[in-house]
């Protein structure tokens, strides 16, 4: 089996380091260099890391959908409020227009006046059997 020469070089350099690079520097070098992906521990926890990434994706997606639903509900509430104001305004106008005094004014402009005489009832008699009935 072949031996990894580069790994031996790195191991040899770590043992005799005198440049003052600490643990943080080595960890950063391992992450940026990709050596962290070669360890057995990383291979074991990789499925767990994928699971966590999936959960993060679901969380972000859920948050986005929730935000859009809240915006939609707020927009609908504003529309309902505007329509309610319009309904009250139209209802008020209708009540004003349907008052008797307002009707008289509108009907006078086209020549129709209110009568002061009482209403007359027209009775029609129909013949039933032998007599008349109302």
GIURLIN-V885984 format. One record per backbone hydrogen bond with DSSP energy under -0.5 kcal/mol. NH is the residue of the N-H (numbers start at 1). CO is the residue of the C=O. If there is no record, write none. Layout:
nh={NH/NH}
co={CO/CO}
//
This chain:
nh={5/8/9/10/11/12/13/14/15/16/17/26/27/28/29/30/31/32/33/34/35/36/37/38/39/43/44/45/46/49/50/51/52/53/54/55/56/57/58/59/60/61/62/63/64/65/66/67/68/69/70/71/72/73/74/75/76/77/78/79/80/81/82/83/84/85/86/87/88/89/90/91/92/93/94/95/96/97/98/99/103/104/105/106/107/108/109/110/110/111/112/113/123/125/126/128/128/130/131/133}
co={3/4/5/6/7/8/9/10/11/12/14/22/23/24/25/26/27/28/29/30/30/30/34/35/36/39/40/41/42/45/46/47/48/49/50/51/52/53/54/55/56/57/58/59/60/61/62/63/64/65/66/67/68/69/70/71/72/73/74/75/76/77/78/79/80/81/82/83/84/85/86/87/88/89/90/91/92/93/94/96/99/100/101/102/103/104/105/106/107/108/107/111/121/123/133/126/131/128/128/126}
//
